[in-house]
Amino acid sequence: MTMLPFLGLSDYHTKGEPRESIVSYCMLETGNWVLPRNNGGEMAYKPPFFHWCVAAVSAVQGKVTEGSSRLPSALALIAMTMATFCFFRKRTTVSLALTASLVAFTSFELHRAGGNCRVDMVLTALTVCALFCLYRWYERGMRGIPLLAILLMGLGTLTKGPVGSIIPCLVMGVYMLLRRENFWKTLGWLSLFGVLSLIPYALWFVAAWHQGGQEFLDLMYEENIGRMTNTMSYDSCVEPWYYNFLTILSGWIPYTLLALLALILTGCLKNIGNLWNKSKICNAWKLRDNSPIDLFALTSIVIIFVFYCIPQSKRSVYLMPIYPFIGYFIARMMLWMGEKRTMPLNIFNGILATISILLFIAFIALKFVDIPDTMFHGRHALQNQMTMEALGSIGQWWQVLIVIITTAIGVMWWVYRKYVNRGIMAVAASIVLVLGIYLSLDGVYNPTVLNVKSIKGECPNIDRAAPIAKGKLYEYMEVGVKAKGDPAHFFEVNFYLGNRIGSFHIEKPQKGFLLISEDDYKLNEKQFASEGYCFEKRYEEPKRKMQIYHFEKK
């Protein structure tokens, strides 16, 4: 209820989402479910399971849309949240399991990824659920073969390569060794599970190799071996060593604020370890003294975090499999504060309630306060002006209702705060307040702001300026042409025009239409002329200075 209704409200506004969805579009369009090509011949950089999911969901309504392309990620997040609750419920208490699962669900990183058309949320859910299944197998005395865990790891490898199998096996192996299991027995079992889980990936790999040949092999080597060994021929998401620490802090907003308040107001700022000891969150210094579930959660966090610190390529979404386990410890801290140290939790709730009310004030101000255009200057002046106009035009009945609900939640906390300032009620109030804020952001504010950045509204003008009946549309991007790997394209335009854009650089066509940025045209105008091309300008898009030319080679 807090996520699914809003998946299709935001248009594509970055290259990442249309880059993935166009693969599913091509699957439905061409019937090639192994290695479809898009954007003038580019093959997908990831295995196809996520794209199969998007295509399967989209086939129900006959086409790939923003909402259908994001649905697999949202369902993966919901399934993982439910699995997290069931896993901890059987091994702890209902209140702790419910708090842990909902805290993870409302963390900024997971919430954002659950509403994106990217492979990472599906991979995260498969990885976490595979870990749960492996733990269950170990808990039952390592009897039999954990078929569900192997299946989940196999689907993980079909989502993003061997890492979908390596992570669960590595975490479980370290956990078993910490539990003093025999090294060779541990290695043998988990190696067997890992090999079995790679069978689906191997079958797809062979089929894709027959289609893509050496180009496919080179791409897979770069994405899997090169990325982990820092031997890629091009830089991809290269970040410093401390980047992962920063992404954890930002990814756990707003609960990062609660942790900071706890450290300050419980007198533990000088010795952070005291907070862990006083709240009995975890015995971090004597691992074997922890309960099995505490040790498993802590092992999962440390091993996955360290694993993704090794490569130079770092992204915040790589660390998402540790979020349910961090959520478990945050839940223990919150429940402890609800019983023993209520001040940090109540201040945190007061801040959230105030933000809920401020969102309503901002809504009213944007509707009735006239902001002059002269306030906006610089490169993004037009976009900022359009954003403010769009925010001021919000007024559909369901948008107003959402803002009112969010505000009502904040007001009710202030009115009844004396009745929900202790115990599980204080913790529940935190989660409800966070969900209320997300309700307004996802349903009202974010789509309005992000749609201004999208190029979707200009695509009909591009289509009219370069009609398919009068010639093929090609693209030229200087950064894409010169890139050693991971080339850039006009992904958004290509998706909204139905994958009809070819490569001007590769195909060297005799005539047609060219989509190019203003800067790239100025940079290459003389070179194009020396090759015999004559250009006639047909259209210029105002936001990103993209231009459409009709060309002919003499």
Phi, psi and omega in degrees: 000333181263359182228309188301320183296343189252005187297324185265007184285329183265129174285163174296133181223002175230171181283337188296309185293309179295335177296323178279317185292332181292334176295315177295322177302316181292326177299313180290327184283319187256341185080005177271106183260006183257305183211067179290152179248151183213174178048049176078021174122359181284139177264157182295145181271354183233154173301168198265002188300315179299318181291327173299317180298315179297316181296319180296315178295318183289331181297334180297320180260001173091354180199160178275126177235174178301315182294314182293328181287336180266347184298318178302321178295317180295317179295325177296318178296317179296316179297318180294322178297316179293319179295322178298316178299311182298320182297309182283333179298321182286346186238351178226232180239163179298314183297318180292317181295317180294318179295315181299315183292320181284329175296317177296317180300324183264007172292147186299317185295311180292321180297318179293313182295330179291346178249019182243148174272075177222160185284344194292323182290321177295316177299318180299313181297318179295320180294311182296315180293326175296321176297319177300317181292322178294321177297319179297320177298316180293320181298330181269019175086020177057039179268133176075194181247125178284083186299321180294320177298317180296318178298315180297318177294323177297318176292328176297319178293328177283354178263318183211024175094189186302340180300335178294339177257325184296314185299307180300318181293321180294313180299313182294324178296315179295319179299315181296323178292323176294334176273010175067035172281157179298133185299312185290326177294316178298312181299318182295312181299309186288330174295319178298313180298319180296317180295316179299322182289342181276353183299312178301320180296319180296319179298314178295320183300316180296315180297319180291325179296323178295331178273317188265342178062216183295327178300319178293316179299318179296319180295315180295324177295316179299313188286332185253303182282310183297323181293321182281331182261005179059037179242022180294148180282354178216157179278134179222110178054041179286123183225158179290171186298329184274000184301319182296326177295318180294322182291328176294317180297316180285326182291338181263013171300136007268001186287344172300320178297319179296317178298320178295316177299321180295318180295322183282312190275346176260008176072024184251010183296326181287332181220094185301328180300334180297326179297319179296319183288314182296320182271357180056037180293312183191144174271086188289340187265337178238085190303317186287348177277351179285158171293157181305319183290324177295316181295319179296316180296316181294319178299317179301316181296309187292313185295314181294320180297312181296320180303316183274001170275344184291307181287154175291329179287117182225135173221151183298328183288341178298330185271003185299331178299342179273352186295317177299328181281323172296321178301327178297316180286324175297321178298319178296321178295317181294317179294324176295317179295324179299331180264324190247322185226083188281340186301309180302319182293321180289322176296317178301314179295323177296321177295315179297318179296321178295319177298320178301319179288322179296329177298324177289319178298319178297321179299314180294317182297318181292334180282326191242350178263124181274116180262119183292147180294339182291349179289338188261129181223168173088192188296324184257023183300315181297317181294319178296321178295316179294325178296314180295322178295320180294318178297323179289341182267000177300129182188006177293151189300322183287332175292316177298319180298318180298315179298320179295318179298314179300315180294321180298322178297316178295317180295319181296325178296315180297323182288318186250023185299332180292336182268348182233036184254009179217156171064209184294335180293323178294321178293316179299322179299321179300312183293319179296320179296319178296315178298323178297319178294316178300326181302312179289319182295314184285325186268339187234298193281309183300311179302322181296315181289316185290328180292336174294325180284341185286153179264002186303318183296337181269347184297323175300324177293321177296319180296323178288325180287334180229070184295141184295334181289341184252007177149158180281147179263130178241163177235154171218122176232120183302316181292329178285323181292320185270353181293137176287333179198167180051057185293151178273150177217171171277071187299315182299311182298318181298320179294311185289343175263005175080038175057047182252009183265129176258178182261115178294321183292320184277316188277336181046060187289161179279324180200166181147208179240146182238129173258121186206151176283159180300317181293319180293325179293316178297323182291327187248006185301315181292321179296317178297319181296322179294337177272000175096012182273136173244135186240144174231120184288132181246332186196147174228123179278130190285328187290308187248010177059039174275145183233149176246126177238142166267133185229158175210138181263120183276000000 
